[in-house]
Amino acid sequence: MTTLLSLPHSPREFGFYLDGAFHGGRPLFERASPAHGVPVSRIPKCTVADLEAAVVAARRAFEDRRWAGLSGAARGAVLLRAADILRRRRDEIAYWEVLENGKPISQARGEIDHCIACFEVGAGAARLLHGDSFNNLGDSLFGMVLREPVGVVGLITPWNFPFLILCERVPFILASGCTMVVKPSEVTSATTLLLAEVLAEAGLPNGVYNVITGSGRSIGQALTEHPDVDMLSFTGSTAVGRSCVHAAADSNFKKLGLELGGKNPIIVFADSDLEDAADGAAFGISFNTGQCCVSSSRLIVERSVAAEFEALVAAKMARIRVGDPLDAATQVGAITTAAQNDTILGYIARGTAEGAQLLAGGQAVDLGRGQYIAPTLFAGVTPDMAIAREEIFGPVLCSLRFDTVEEAIALANDTVYGLAASVWTKNIDKALTVTRRVRAGRFWVNTIMAGGPEIPLGGFRQSGWGREAGMSGVEEYTQTKSVHVELGKRAHWVTG
């Protein structure tokens, strides 16, 4: 017996968040639930002048050291209070994630739990952040390496994980002592604004966290180009990431953190637990309706068990519960935007046209309202097909076959991306060989999408720059400064 949450009676109107206060008086963007087709939120269409004001506020908060000047313990205490408030408001925030994004409520609740952990880890990291010393420069010279916050950070987040990706960054940025201006996706802004309430209640000083809502084309571009933003963290497509690189170079050479696209392999050997691997493959491509940078979208399976394994995966996919995301029993919810829905269906049609064999799914699911796509499996895929090379960002899995370990590694690396990968085998030699040689920033052995915020995440190649989470995720938002201290009397250069 499951409980179905109800929709709001009318859309909630939000203000943008600037220098510790919510502001209105702007034209509003109305967001309809992708699962239900009814309006759920109204978000301000901010102006570039609003962005400018937010950068000024963040700069002022950084320069007067109201946050950076605190001890790591004091910053950590704010982050721990934020974690406690998130725990109290978990179901509320998860509900708004579902309304705007379309993901299942059970998944959204699990994501908020992960976000709470991010704040707890960030709190500890704030206390542990440190530099280094060099006592080996001789009796007359002492060396230190200081870690200092980079300054004002611009943070641009996507629509697929609006709150999770936000919280994989914000507590670590705050732990470093930086201030920030956040630009969420215009279709999923609500929870980023709810976090402003959480942080204010936790005691974060005004001006440290600012949220400016609007389109990526105007607000996002202006934030990327802003000369008084010291670092930009962007999560999204590789194409837009490339434009961020150009914009940063053309403005102030700001530091960049980029988490971009992926075409991630899941490598299955004949000696693996095939039932476990099949469940991992079905989960890895269907989680968040495949709208996930680390979705395992390329199945690379040993030829001797390929037909058997593909049948197992297809059977798993057929049993996945696609439905209303407000139903706790739902496993796969709605596609977040109409444009993405069209893109996914277009790739499915293209896969069929290219000659791939459709084993599961392949069609839209009609639930009377909203936009849904059944988890889809293609077999008989060759590496040159578009569905094998391009990021689909939907629940579409392409199966390719191999005969040797070397061939599996070559197929896994046959991509411009390098975000995530997994290998399934009971042979430790094969597991470690593949782990070492496949180019990916995150790797799983006999599991998928596992782990917590203690461990850094990020990509190789065209999947991005830098690392988020863990101590690496705090250090990412710092600069290192080398300091030399002369002891005693100077040996004079000018003599006589």
N, C-alpha and C positions, 0 to 999 in steps of 0.2 A: 504494500500500500504506500503510495507516494503522495506528497503534498504539492499541489501546483500553486505557486505564488501568483498573485494578481498583478495586473498592469496598473500604473498610476491613473487616476481619474483625469488628470490634465498634465501637460508637460511642465516640468520644473524649470524656472528661469534662474540662470546663474549669472553672477557678475565676474569680471576678471579681477585678478588679485595683484595689487600694486602697493608696495611699501607698507604692508601690514593691514590693508583694508580692501574690502571688495568694492568695486565700482561698476556702475551701470551706465545708462544713457547712450548706448551704442546700438546700431541695428543688430538684429538677432538672427542667428542661423538656427533653424529648427531641425532637430534630428529625429527621424522616425526609427523605431526599433526594426532592425533588419529581419527579426523573427516574426513580427506581428503587424508591421506596416502602420503603426499608430505613432503619433508624435510623443516623445518622452522627455526631451530636453530642449532648452533654448539657450544658446551660447552667444556671447557678444562677438561681433565682427570688429576686432580692435583695429586701430590705425597704426601707421608707422610712428606717429607722434606718441602713441601709448607705449610702443616698444622703446622709444627713446627715453621716455620717463622711467620705464622699468630698469633700463641699463643705468641711468643716473642714480636711481635708488640703490641698485645693487653695488655700484661703484662707491657710493657714499658709505654704505654699510661695510664694505670691505676696507676702505681707507681709514675709517675712524676706529677700526679694530673691535667693534662691538661683538664680533663673532671670532675672528681670527686671533684676537688678543686673549681669549679665554684659554684656560688649560684644557688639555685633552679630556681630563676627567669631567670638567664642566660641560663640554660639548657632548661627551658620551652620555651624561645624565639626561640631557634634552632628548637625545635619540632613544634612550631607554623609555622615557615617558611617552614618546611618540609610539613606540612598540606597544605599550600598554593600552594606549587610546585606540590604536588599530585593532587590538584584540577585542576591545569593547564594541567597536563599530564594524567588525568584520562582515557581518551579514548584510549590513546596509551598503557598504562599499561594493561587495560582491554583487548585490542586486543591481547597482548602477552599471557595473561592468557588463552584466548580462543585457540590460536594456539597450545600451548603446552599441555593444560589440556583437551580441548574438551567441556568445559562448555559453555552454551549459552551467547552471548555477553550482553544481557540485565541483566542477573544474574551477570556477571563479573563487569559490571558498578556499579551495586548496591553494590557489595562487596568493590569496591574501595571507594565508599562513606562511607561505614562502616570503612574502613581503615583510611580515613581522620579524622573521629570522634575519632578513637583510638589515633591519634597523638594529637588531641585537648584535649582529656581527660588526656593523658599523660603529656601534657604541664602544665595543672592545677595541676596534682598530684605532679609534680616536685616541685611546690611552696608550696604544702600543707604537704609534707612529714615531719614528726617531731618525736621527742622522747617524753619523759615524765619526770616529776620531782616529787620527794617525799620530801615534806616539813614537814613530820610527824615523823622524826627520832630523834627528840629532838633538843635542842639548839646547841649541839656540832657536829651534823652530818647532812649533806645535801646530798640527793641522786638524781641521774639523770640516765635516760635510754636513750642512744644514738642509733640512727639507722644509720648504716654505710653500704655502698655498699659492696656486698659480694666479688667483685673482677672481675675476668675474667670469663665470662659466655660462655659456648658452647651451641649453639642453633641448633637443628636438626629438620627440618620441612618436612612435607610429600607432596605428589603430589596432594592430593585431593583439598586443598585450599592453593596453594603455597604462595599467597600474603596475604590473609586474616589472616591465622594463623601466618605468619611472623609479621604482623602489630598488632595482638593481644598481641604480646610479645615485639617487639623491642622498641616502645616508652616508655613502662613501665620499661624495663631494663635500657634504657638510663636515664629515670627520676630518677632512684635510684643512678646514678653515675657510674654504671658498664661499662666495655668495653666488646666486644664480638667477637667471631668467629662463623660464620654461615655456616652450611652445608645443602644446600637445596637438595631435591630429584634430582637425576641426570636427570630425565625426565622432570622436570619443574623448571629449574634454572633461566630462563631469568629474571623474574620480581624481584627476590632477588638481581640480579646484577643491575637492573634498580634502585632499592632503594638506592644502593650505590651512584649512580649519584645524586639522590634527596638529600640525606643526605649531600653529599659534597657541593652541591650548597647552602644548608641551613646553612652551616658553622660548621658542625660537625668536630672536630679535626681529623687529620690523626691517624690511628691506633685504633680508638674507635670502628669502624664497619669494619669487615673483612669478606670476603666471599671466602670459599674454596670449589670448586665443585669437584664432583667425586662420587664414589659408597659408599653406606652405609657400605659395607663389609670392605672396606679399610679405607677411610677417616672418615666415621662415627664412626667406631670402635676405630680408633686411637684417635679421639676427646673425646670419652667417657672414654677412659682409660688414657688420658693425666694427668700426676700428677700436672701440673701447671694450670689446669682449675679448678676453685673454685666451679662452679656450672654448671650443665647440664640441659637444658630444652629440652625434647624430646616429640614429638607428633607422634604417630603411633600405631602399634599393641601392644597388651598386651604381646605377646610373646617376641617381641624385647624390650619392656619396662622392662621385667624381666631380660633380658640379660644386660641392662643398670645398673640395681641394682647390679648385680654380678660384673660388670666391675668397678663400682664406689667403691665398697667395696674392690676390689682387688688392686685398685690404691691408692687413697688418701682420701677415704671416702667423696668425693665431695657431696655437696648438690644436690638433684634431684628435678626437677619439671616434672611430667609425665602426659600427657593427652593421654589416651589409648583407648581401644575398648569399644563398647557398644552394647547392645541388648535392645533397648529402648522401653518401653511400651507406647501405647496411649490407655487410658481407656475411654470408651464411655458408659455412662449410658442412660437408656431409656428416661429420662427426659431432655436430652440435645437437642439443636437445631440440628437435625440430618443432615440437609443440610450443616450447618456450619461445623459440625464435619467430615462429609464425605469429604468436600473440604480440611479440615486440614489434614486428613489422607492421601489423595492423594498427597497433597503438601509435607507432612512430609517425605514420602518415595521416592518421585520422584525428590525432589530438589537435584541438583548436581548429578543426576542419581543415587541417593541413596548412593553415595560414600561420606558419611558424618558420622562422629562419632556419631552425635546426631540424625541420621535418626530414625524416629519412625517405627521400623521394626516389632514390635509385636502389633497387634490390639487386644485389650481385650474388648469385647463388650457384653453388657447385653443380655442374651439369648432371652428375649421377643421381642427384636427388631433386633436381629442379622441378620436374613435373609434379612430383609428390608434394613438394613444399609449396609450389604455387597454388595447388588445390587446397592445402591447409589454410593458406592466407585468404584465399577467396571465400572459404567457408567461414572463417573468422569475420571477414568483412560483412558477409551477408547477415550476421547476427548482431552487428553493431546497432545500437538503438539511436536512430536519427529522429529528432523530434523537438518539441517546444523546449527551449533552453531554461524556462522557468520551472520545468518538471525535474525534480531531483533524480529521476531515473534516466534522463536523457544523457547519452554519451557524446553525440555529435549534434551541434546546434546549427545556427544559420550562417550563411556567408555574409561577411560584414558589410560589403558595399555592392551595389548593383553592378558597378564596373568590374569588380573582381569576380563576381558571379559569371558575367559574360566571358571574361578572360578564361576562367577554368573550363567552362563548357566549350569554348573555342579550342582549347588544347585537347580536350577529349575527342572532339570531332577530327582534329588534325591527326591525332594518334591513330584513329581508325583509318583515315585516308592514307596514312603512311604505311599501312599494312600491319600494324600491331594487332595482337589478338586480345579482345576484351574478355576478361575472365570474371569480373565482378563490377557491379555498379555501372557507371557510364551515363547516368541520366540525372536530371533534376528530380527532386522528391516533392510532390505536391501535397502540402498539408493544409491547403485552403487559404493560407496567407504566409507571407515571408518567403525567403529564398534559401533553398536547401539543395545539396548535392550528395548523392550516395557515394560512400567510399569506393574508389575505383582502382582496379588492378589491370594492367596491360602486361601480357607475356609476348614473347617473340620480338622484343624490342632490340634494336641495334644501336650502337653508340652514335650513329650519325643522325638519328631521328631527333626532331625538335623536342619531343616530350622527354628525351633522355638528356638533352643538353641545356635547355632553358628552364629557369625557375618558374614553376607553374603557380606556386603559392596556393595550393588547394589539395584536396584529398585524392591525389592521383599518384599511384605507385607504378613504376616501370621496372619490369624484371629483365635483367640481362644475365647471361650464363658464362661460367668460366670452368677451366679444367685444371689449372695449376695455381699455386700460391702467387707466382709472379704475374700471371694473367689477372688475378683478382686485384692485386695491388695496382697494376697498370690501369685497369678499368676504373678503380676508385679514384685515381689521380688524374683521370682524363676529363678535367674540368678546369675552368678558370677560377673556381671557388675553392675554399678550404675552411669551411666553418665548423662542421661536425661530421662524425663518422662513428660507426659501430661495427664490431666483429663478433661473430657467434661461432665458437668452437670449444671443445673440451681439451684441445691440445695446447698446452701452455707455450710451446715453441712457436706454433703458428700465430697464436694470439699476440705474443709480444713482437714477433716479426712484423705482422701487419700493423700493429699499433705504432711501431717505430717508423715505418716507411710510408704510411698514408699521411698526406699533408692535410691536417685539420687541427683547429685550435681546441676543440673538445672531442674527446674520444671515450667510447663506452665499450666494455667487454662483457658480453653476455647480459647486457641490459641496455636501456635506451632512455635518454632524457632524465637521467638520475643525477643526484648531487645537490649540494646546497651552496649558500653564498660565501662559505669559507674559501672556496676554490675559485680562481679567476676564470673568466670566460672571454672569448674573443676569437678572431679568425685569422687564417693565413691568406695570402694572395689577395684576390679581389673580394674577399669576404671582410676585409676591414683592417684597421690599425688599432693598436692599443689593447688594453685589458680592463674589464670591469669586475667588480666584486673582489672579496678577499683583501689582503693587504696590498696586492697589486692594484686593486681598484681605488685605493686611497692614494697610493704613490703616483698613480696616473695623473692625479689632479694637483700635483706638487711640482715645484722646480727644485733642483739641487744647487746649492751654493757652496763653493769651496772657500774656506777661510784659513788664512795662515797668520799665526801669531808669533812675532819675533820676541825672544826672551833675552834680557840682558842688553849690553851695550852693542850698538851697530858697528860693524867693521866698515869704516868710511871708504867710499869710492874716491872722493876727492881728498887728497892728502897734501901736506906741506904748507 
